[in-house]
C-alpha cells in the first residue's frame, strides 16, 4: 500500500501587507513632493516635446518654444541683441529692455525708435496661438537716488517705465487684463552697483537699469480681502456709558478700550 501524499502547506502571503504598505507610503511621498515642488513649465514643455517626438516620430513645438522662436526673430531683425535681450526662466520667456536705449534719461518717456519694437512684440503676443499668455512688466533701476517732482523715488520711476511699456502694448491691441506692472527699483540688481569701498561701477549701473517683460502662461489670480465693517464696531461703543454691558456678548475689554473710537475715526485708505 502506497504511503499517503504529503499535504501541501498554504503559501505564506503575509508579506503582501508589508508590500502594500510600502507602496502606499511611497505613493504618498511622491504626491507630497509634487505638491510642494515648483513646476518648471519651460523644462516640462521641453521634456513633453522630446517624448512626443520619440513616441510619434514627428516634431511638435511647444507653445513656449514657438513663442521664443518668434520673439527671437523680432530681436534679430529689429535690434542688435544688446539693447533687447531674450532668455528663458522657469515660467516662460524673458525679454529685457535696456533703459538707456528705450527711455530718455531720468524719465519714463519711451524714445521714438523704441515704439516699433514694442509694437512688434504686442502684435506677436496678440496672435491667436499666444492668447493664453500673460505678461509681467518689471521696472528696475540702479541705486542712484532720484527725487524729482514727477519721480520722488526709484520705485516710482521703475513703475512708471513699466507702465509706459504697458500703455504702448495696450495701444497696439494687448488687453490690459493680460498685463501686470511691477517695480523693483534697485532691489534686484544683475550686478553690484558699487565696489566694496562704495566706488560706483558705471557699466554695472547701466546693466541694472532695465525693464523686463516676462511672458508666461500663469493666470493672474486675485482674491479681494474681507474687511470687518468699522461702523459696526463704532455703533457698539457708547463713550457716555462706560459701565454699560457689552453688546452682542462681547467682553468688556473689547468695548471699553481706547482703540475703538480711534479706529472708527481713521479715514478709509485711498483706492
Protein Blocks (a to p, Z undefined) as FASTA:
>chain_A
ZZdddddddddfklmmmmmmmmmmmmmmmmmmmmmpccdfklmmmmmmmmmmmmnopacd
dfklmmmmmmmmmmmmmmgolmpccdddfkbccddddfklmpcehiabdcfklmmmmmmm
mmmmmpmklmmpccdddddddfbdcddfklmbfklmmmmmmmmmmmmmmmnopafklgcc
ddekjmlcfbdfbdfkopacfklmmmmnccdddddfbdcdddddddddfklmmmmpcfkl
mmbcceehiafklmmpmklmmmmmpccddZZ
